Amino acid sequence: MTSAVPTSAGTAPAGAEPRGSAPLTMNGPDFPFAYDRFLAHPAGLGQVPAEAHGTEVAVIGGGMSGIVAAFELLRMGLRPVVYEADRIGGRLRTERLPGAPEEVVAEMGAMRFPPSSTAFRHYLDMVGLQTQPFPNPLSPGAPSTVVDLKGETHYANDLDDLPEVYREVARAWDETLEGVEHTRMQQAIREGDVATQKQIWNRLVERLDDQTFYGFLCQAPSFASSFRLREIFGQVGFGTGGWDTDFPNSILEILRVTYTGADDDHRSVVGGVQRLPERLWSLAPDKTVHWAQGTSLETLHPDGPRPAVTAMRRTHAPGDPAGNITVTDASGSTRTFRSAVFTAQSWMLLAKIDADEDLLPIDHWSAVERTHYMESAKLFVPVDRAFWRDKDPETGRDTMSMTLTDRMTRGTYLLEGPDPDGPAAICLSYTWCDDSLKWLPLSAGERLEVMLSSLAKIYPGVDIRSHITGDPVTISWEDEPYFLGAFKANLPGHYRYQRRLFTHFVQRDLEPRHRGLFLAGDDVSWTAGWAEGAVQTALNAVWGVMNHFGGATDPANPGPGDEFDELAPVALPED
């Protein structure tokens, strides 16, 4: 998702916060629990009884959510057993480019992160990773921006360089957001004002759950009378993206992004974001219970994670109505656990894992089956240098710019290395949904040729091919066998399904036979597609496992389950 129309409603310019104001976080609005506060508290996340120390807990999936869950369970004195079908990192997948320095990488999944991802940032700081501005359109990280729509190309360094219609679109979007109390909601999030968040959001959920993003725009006074404004907004968007691929999705999905600043002031991780779960894997916690100093997830898995899970069953021990969870993996090994955390994409339980129906209540299975994943495709190439910085002798403009277009490529990003004269990279195309499906049957080489042809129409005098120094690296997430899509995006009417999956970690109202398995991952979160959601649901699952073993948090640092009754997402009627 790419954009050249930044929103100003209720927000400060990129990189700045309103004077005297607390920063935005992604702690809300559905479940406004302060995950960053929970993580930072010296009392820690809680403890389990001593008799549970060393007990194995299955953690299925070695992406961000699974590694965070395993790391925190290790610190509590439990023994996480991590299963991973592919590689540690999940959709935090970084590919190295031939001939490029380690700072120049191809981020095939998540590649840009807002400052409001405070729980995610907690772990970045823990492992000592640095970030840098991401070159979104019209942002300080981009040398310049080109918007190419319907064959007309506009060069810009800021919004004022674009034709007036783009500023009209920006004003229309700002006015539309104020129609749903955007400034007031952001202030409530900054201040941790739970009552105001719930007052605004609960009313909007009841009113808008059945509304698409596009339908919402069509009813907004600033957009209702102009198809042209809606079309430009869809192709160019706000924050970071052309959001027309999201038009069929629930408007609630979009408001979660804007309220929490998730699309503002993005940063990338120097050297690649996959380093974060990899470092957590090898990091020995400073403070841990039961385990010897120096114990890490890596030392508990000397041969690496267990392979892909192929089957999961409920197996009831005599006298134990809650039963256990028995896991079979691709090696044929079968192990039984008192508790498990499932962090892989939910559809894996339908398509790749022989899953016992007793793993979840039937209403939760309905929610899994109705999960809606978005497709996504990218292609990167290494280049000899940041040639786009060369100035055109006639116009004085950059030779090439961060590019937004309605052509096949949609979004093109220019990624510079530490040496301005040294190797760099280009993400030639980043697309979603229908735009991504256009690439699906094409090989990497075929994709490259179409992309170069598309960009040649925007930059007729620029020989991009002459600067390419290696083979392209590409991905289509819907074609990845252990993902089946990029990330979840709820359709209208899906709020009830999302609530079931997110609240699954509080299991007091479940039948005993359905307890002990905890769902986590960004597709269980309210902010699917953001690493912050993966971290938050991992912490929910850790609280759930701790509670399942009879443990508790410190009274000075209550966890998400302890504050659930006060913060629980609104429950819509189902009759």
ChimeraX attribute file (.defattr): number of C-alpha atoms within 10 A of each C-alpha:
attribute: neighborCount
match mode: 1-to-1
recipient: residues
	/A:1	23
	/A:2	26
	/A:3	26
	/A:4	30
	/A:5	27
	/A:6	28
	/A:7	23
	/A:8	18
	/A:9	20
	/A:10	19
	/A:11	19
	/A:12	13
	/A:13	13
	/A:14	15
	/A:15	13
	/A:16	10
	/A:17	13
	/A:18	11
	/A:19	7
	/A:20	6
	/A:21	10
	/A:22	13
	/A:23	18
	/A:24	24
	/A:25	26
	/A:26	31
	/A:27	23
	/A:28	25
	/A:29	25
	/A:30	20
	/A:31	23
	/A:32	24
	/A:33	23
	/A:34	19
	/A:35	23
	/A:36	18
	/A:37	14
	/A:38	19
	/A:39	18
	/A:40	13
	/A:41	13
	/A:42	11
	/A:43	15
	/A:44	19
	/A:45	23
	/A:46	21
	/A:47	24
	/A:48	21
	/A:49	13
	/A:50	13
	/A:51	8
	/A:52	18
	/A:53	18
	/A:54	16
	/A:55	15
	/A:56	20
	/A:57	24
	/A:58	25
	/A:59	29
	/A:60	29
	/A:61	32
	/A:62	29
	/A:63	26
	/A:64	29
	/A:65	32
	/A:66	32
	/A:67	29
	/A:68	25
	/A:69	31
	/A:70	30
	/A:71	24
	/A:72	21
	/A:73	28
	/A:74	27
	/A:75	23
	/A:76	27
	/A:77	21
	/A:78	26
	/A:79	23
	/A:80	26
	/A:81	20
	/A:82	26
	/A:83	23
	/A:84	23
	/A:85	20
	/A:86	15
	/A:87	17
	/A:88	25
	/A:89	24
	/A:90	26
	/A:91	23
	/A:92	21
	/A:93	19
	/A:94	20
	/A:95	16
	/A:96	17
	/A:97	23
	/A:98	16
	/A:99	15
	/A:100	20
	/A:101	16
	/A:102	13
	/A:103	16
	/A:104	24
	/A:105	29
	/A:106	26
	/A:107	25
	/A:108	23
	/A:109	24
	/A:110	19
	/A:111	22
	/A:112	24
	/A:113	24
	/A:114	26
	/A:115	21
	/A:116	21
	/A:117	23
	/A:118	23
	/A:119	26
	/A:120	24
	/A:121	19
	/A:122	15
	/A:123	18
	/A:124	20
	/A:125	11
	/A:126	13
	/A:127	15
	/A:128	9
	/A:129	17
	/A:130	14
	/A:131	17
	/A:132	12
	/A:133	19
	/A:134	22
	/A:135	24
	/A:136	30
	/A:137	34
	/A:138	23
	/A:139	25
	/A:140	16
	/A:141	19
	/A:142	19
	/A:143	19
	/A:144	25
	/A:145	29
	/A:146	23
	/A:147	25
	/A:148	20
	/A:149	17
	/A:150	8
	/A:151	12
	/A:152	9
	/A:153	17
	/A:154	16
	/A:155	18
	/A:156	21
	/A:157	18
	/A:158	16
	/A:159	17
	/A:160	10
	/A:161	13
	/A:162	19
	/A:163	11
	/A:164	11
	/A:165	12
	/A:166	21
	/A:167	16
	/A:168	15
	/A:169	25
	/A:170	23
	/A:171	18
	/A:172	21
	/A:173	26
	/A:174	19
	/A:175	20
	/A:176	20
	/A:177	20
	/A:178	15
	/A:179	12
	/A:180	15
	/A:181	16
	/A:182	22
	/A:183	17
	/A:184	16
	/A:185	24
	/A:186	25
	/A:187	20
	/A:188	21
	/A:189	25
	/A:190	17
	/A:191	14
	/A:192	19
	/A:193	14
	/A:194	17
	/A:195	13
	/A:196	16
	/A:197	21
	/A:198	22
	/A:199	11
	/A:200	17
	/A:201	23
	/A:202	17
	/A:203	11
	/A:204	15
	/A:205	19
	/A:206	14
	/A:207	10
	/A:208	17
	/A:209	20
	/A:210	17
	/A:211	19
	/A:212	23
	/A:213	23
	/A:214	19
	/A:215	16
	/A:216	17
	/A:217	21
	/A:218	16
	/A:219	12
	/A:220	17
	/A:221	13
	/A:222	19
	/A:223	21
	/A:224	14
	/A:225	12
	/A:226	11
	/A:227	11
	/A:228	12
	/A:229	21
	/A:230	22
	/A:231	16
	/A:232	19
	/A:233	26
	/A:234	19
	/A:235	25
	/A:236	31
	/A:237	25
	/A:238	26
	/A:239	28
	/A:240	25
	/A:241	24
	/A:242	27
	/A:243	23
	/A:244	21
	/A:245	20
	/A:246	22
	/A:247	17
	/A:248	16
	/A:249	24
	/A:250	25
	/A:251	25
	/A:252	23
	/A:253	21
	/A:254	19
	/A:255	18
	/A:256	18
	/A:257	18
	/A:258	20
	/A:259	28
	/A:260	26
	/A:261	23
	/A:262	25
	/A:263	24
	/A:264	26
	/A:265	24
	/A:266	25
	/A:267	19
	/A:268	19
	/A:269	22
	/A:270	16
	/A:271	19
	/A:272	24
	/A:273	26
	/A:274	24
	/A:275	20
	/A:276	24
	/A:277	25
	/A:278	19
	/A:279	18
	/A:280	22
	/A:281	23
	/A:282	16
	/A:283	18
	/A:284	20
	/A:285	19
	/A:286	9
	/A:287	11
	/A:288	19
	/A:289	18
	/A:290	16
	/A:291	18
	/A:292	9
	/A:293	12
	/A:294	13
	/A:295	18
	/A:296	21
	/A:297	23
	/A:298	17
	/A:299	14
	/A:300	17
	/A:301	14
	/A:302	8
	/A:303	8
	/A:304	16
	/A:305	22
	/A:306	21
	/A:307	20
	/A:308	20
	/A:309	24
	/A:310	20
	/A:311	18
	/A:312	22
	/A:313	18
	/A:314	23
	/A:315	19
	/A:316	14
	/A:317	10
	/A:318	7
	/A:319	7
	/A:320	11
	/A:321	14
	/A:322	17
	/A:323	21
	/A:324	23
	/A:325	23
	/A:326	20
	/A:327	23
	/A:328	19
	/A:329	19
	/A:330	13
	/A:331	11
	/A:332	12
	/A:333	12
	/A:334	14
	/A:335	13
	/A:336	18
	/A:337	19
	/A:338	20
	/A:339	23
	/A:340	26
	/A:341	28
	/A:342	23
	/A:343	28
	/A:344	27
	/A:345	26
	/A:346	23
	/A:347	19
	/A:348	18
	/A:349	22
	/A:350	13
	/A:351	12
	/A:352	14
	/A:353	16
	/A:354	16
	/A:355	18
	/A:356	15
	/A:357	14
	/A:358	15
	/A:359	21
	/A:360	22
	/A:361	16
	/A:362	11
	/A:363	13
	/A:364	17
	/A:365	19
	/A:366	13
	/A:367	19
	/A:368	23
	/A:369	14
	/A:370	15
	/A:371	20
	/A:372	18
	/A:373	23
	/A:374	21
	/A:375	23
	/A:376	26
	/A:377	25
	/A:378	25
	/A:379	24
	/A:380	29
	/A:381	23
	/A:382	26
	/A:383	25
	/A:384	17
	/A:385	21
	/A:386	22
	/A:387	21
	/A:388	19
	/A:389	16
	/A:390	12
	/A:391	13
	/A:392	12
	/A:393	9
	/A:394	6
	/A:395	8
	/A:396	9
	/A:397	17
	/A:398	18
	/A:399	18
	/A:400	24
	/A:401	23
	/A:402	29
	/A:403	28
	/A:404	28
	/A:405	25
	/A:406	17
	/A:407	17
	/A:408	19
	/A:409	26
	/A:410	28
	/A:411	27
	/A:412	27
	/A:413	23
	/A:414	24
	/A:415	24
	/A:416	24
	/A:417	18
	/A:418	12
	/A:419	11
	/A:420	12
	/A:421	13
	/A:422	16
	/A:423	25
	/A:424	29
	/A:425	25
	/A:426	23
	/A:427	24
	/A:428	24
	/A:429	24
	/A:430	22
	/A:431	25
	/A:432	23
	/A:433	18
	/A:434	12
	/A:435	19
	/A:436	24
	/A:437	16
	/A:438	14
	/A:439	21
	/A:440	18
	/A:441	10
	/A:442	12
	/A:443	10
	/A:444	17
	/A:445	13
	/A:446	11
	/A:447	23
	/A:448	22
	/A:449	11
	/A:450	15
	/A:451	19
	/A:452	17
	/A:453	15
	/A:454	16
	/A:455	23
	/A:456	14
	/A:457	14
	/A:458	21
	/A:459	16
	/A:460	9
	/A:461	9
	/A:462	16
	/A:463	12
	/A:464	16
	/A:465	12
	/A:466	9
	/A:467	18
	/A:468	18
	/A:469	19
	/A:470	15
	/A:471	14
	/A:472	20
	/A:473	20
	/A:474	22
	/A:475	19
	/A:476	23
	/A:477	25
	/A:478	21
	/A:479	15
	/A:480	11
	/A:481	13
	/A:482	20
	/A:483	18
	/A:484	19
	/A:485	21
	/A:486	25
	/A:487	24
	/A:488	21
	/A:489	22
	/A:490	27
	/A:491	24
	/A:492	18
	/A:493	15
	/A:494	18
	/A:495	24
	/A:496	17
	/A:497	20
	/A:498	21
	/A:499	21
	/A:500	20
	/A:501	22
	/A:502	23
	/A:503	20
	/A:504	24
	/A:505	28
	/A:506	21
	/A:507	18
	/A:508	11
	/A:509	9
	/A:510	12
	/A:511	12
	/A:512	13
	/A:513	18
	/A:514	20
	/A:515	29
	/A:516	26
	/A:517	27
	/A:518	29
	/A:519	27
	/A:520	34
	/A:521	31
	/A:522	26
	/A:523	30
	/A:524	29
	/A:525	28
	/A:526	30
	/A:527	25
	/A:528	21
	/A:529	21
	/A:530	24
	/A:531	26
	/A:532	30
	/A:533	26
	/A:534	28
	/A:535	29
	/A:536	32
	/A:537	30
	/A:538	31
	/A:539	26
	/A:540	25
	/A:541	31
	/A:542	27
	/A:543	28
	/A:544	28
	/A:545	27
	/A:546	23
	/A:547	22
	/A:548	20
	/A:549	18
	/A:550	12
	/A:551	18
	/A:552	19
	/A:553	20
	/A:554	15
	/A:555	10
	/A:556	11
	/A:557	18
	/A:558	19
	/A:559	26
	/A:560	27
	/A:561	21
	/A:562	16
	/A:563	13
	/A:564	15
	/A:565	9
	/A:566	13
	/A:567	19
	/A:568	17
	/A:569	23
	/A:570	17
	/A:571	13
	/A:572	13
	/A:573	7
	/A:574	5
	/A:575	3
